[in-house]
Amino acid sequence: MNDELIKMLKYLHLGGLLENWDTYLEAARKGNFSHVRLLQHIIEQEYKIKKENSRRLRILRSKTPETEVSHKSITSRCAVARLQEN
């Protein structure tokens, strides 16, 4: 993947696509996906990632006692991920 594509994916907030690019291409090769099927597969996977991230954020924002510990670990993981992006 070239630097320009990486820059565009980051700008569009498609981190899941950026992280899983090679995985998606390998699945396409193994499954002999058409262009349409590859795009559909990528959209489905990105949708799952966004839904899961949204669920995690709702849990964190709920301020229940059980989420206090996980909030700290998820926050620190997010901070590490942001540092690694730059």
N, C-alpha and C positions, 0 to 999 in steps of 0.2 A: 504494500500500500504506500502510495507516495505522500509526501508531506502536505500537499495541497488538499488531498482527500481527508487526511487526518484533521486538518484545520477546519474543514467544512463540517465534518461530523461533530467536532467539539462545539462549534458555533450552533449547530442544530440541536445540541444536547442529546446526541445519539451515542452515549457512552457504551451502551450495551452492544450496539453494532460494532463500534470500534474494538471493544474487548473480544468479541466473538467472531470477528471477520474471518479468521482462518478456519474456525470451526464450521461456520456457515458454508464456506467454499468447499471444505472437505466433504460435508454432508451432500452438497450438490454434486460433487464428483462421484461419490459412492452411490448416490441415489439416481444418478443420471438425470438430474432435474432440468427441465426446460427453463428458459429465462423467467417465464411467468411463475412457474412453481418455485424457483429460487426466491423471487421477490415475495411471494406469498409466505414462504417459510420464514424469511427474515422478519416480515411484518408480524407474523404470529409470535415469534420468539420475543421481539421487542415489546409487543403488547403484554406478554406474560411478565417480562422484566419490569415494565412500568407499573403494572397492577400490583406486583409484589412489593415494589418500593413504596407505592402509595399506601398499601396496607401497613407496612412497617412504620411509616411516618404517622399514620392515624393512631397506631398503638402508642408511639412515643408521645404524641401530643395529648393523649388521654390522661396523662398525669396520674395513673394508678400506681400504687406502690410497687407492683411487680415489674413495672417498666423502668423504674429508676436505675437499676443496675444495667439493664440492656440498653437504656438510653446512653449511658456513658460509653459502653463498648461500641455501639453503632456510631455515635458521634466521633469517637476516636478513629474508627475505621474509615468514616467518610473524610475526615481530615487527612488521614494518610493517603487515601485515594486521590484527593485533590492535590496534595503535594507531589505525588508521583506523576500526575498529568502534566504538571509544569516542569 
